[in-house]
Amino acid sequence: MTNTLVVDPSFDANITTSYFLSIRSSSDGLSFCVLDPVVNTYIAYANFPYDQKDEHGAKTQELLLTEELLNMPYKKVLFMTESQHATLVPTALYSKTKHKELLNLCHTEAGEELEILGHKIKMADAWNLFSIPKFMYHLVKNQFENVNFYQQYSPFVESSLISGQNMKSKHIFHIGLHDSFFDIVVIESRHLKLCNSFRYSNENDFIYFVLFTFEQLKLPPDETVIHMHGINNRQNPYYLILKKYLRQTQTAAIGTHFQYSHSLKDIIKEKHHNLFNLAICV
């Protein structure tokens, strides 16, 4: 797999303390981008895919410690972990002292030591509770002075709700595809209806869970717009099978919340839509 590193000439190593650094960490790779908030423009992007899954975080740790751009001082650092080990809790039911109890309502306890964190999704009036391995949590905390932690539900739900405010359709169905699981966010009448994840290994698993969700929520297929995120083109087999069963399926364009410098114009951003939308959670 090919590494990608693009840095725009406007990037100034002497003023990184005015930039935002967003990092995406997953078992399949590490990606990051740098935002200049003064001009609301991304000026650097990198993607380091792993040939084999980094189950224990060794490759991620190596990159965090050795990659030059990750060892500069930034105004804000946003570290996002991609996993299914998360749940949304309505603000009315949320308690800061019950993170573990609330998360365990939906997920069994893992064998490794975990740090359980929470982030409020303002537009959903809910808290995203998620976990990150303790060794990774402390590694990141020690490396970055001004770091905030996130899980992919936060930017996915937030960006879906923002885009939904301008759509005429009553039912909007967002799918975010990852290597071994996919996320579903359903917006109904501009409000969050559902946020969930499903593990899959092939197209049959994928379409089964999508159609199951349609059936459970009683969504009208011909009146529900489906946006598929995380794919590069319409020849993707998961897009094709989705289009076969649900005619309102379309590929999702990258959000318009931010601008992209000239050097980043041609990179494929759709696969890492949550990374590029992470800064809206600040």
Secondary structure, DSSP 8 states (H G I E B T S, - for coil): ---EEEE-TT--GGGGGGSEEEEEEETTEEEEEEEETTTTEEEEEEEEE-SS--TTSHHHHHHHHH-GGGGS--SEEEEEE--S-EEEEEGGG--GGGHHHHHHTTS---SS-EEEEEEEEGGGTEEEEEEEEHHHHHHHHHH-TTEEEEETHHHHHHHHHHHHTT---SEEEEEEE-SSEEEEEEEETTEEEEEEEEE-SSHHHHHHHHHHHHHHHT--GGGEEEEEES-SSTT-HHHHHHHHH-TTEEE----SSSEE-GGGTTS--GGGHHHHHGGGG-
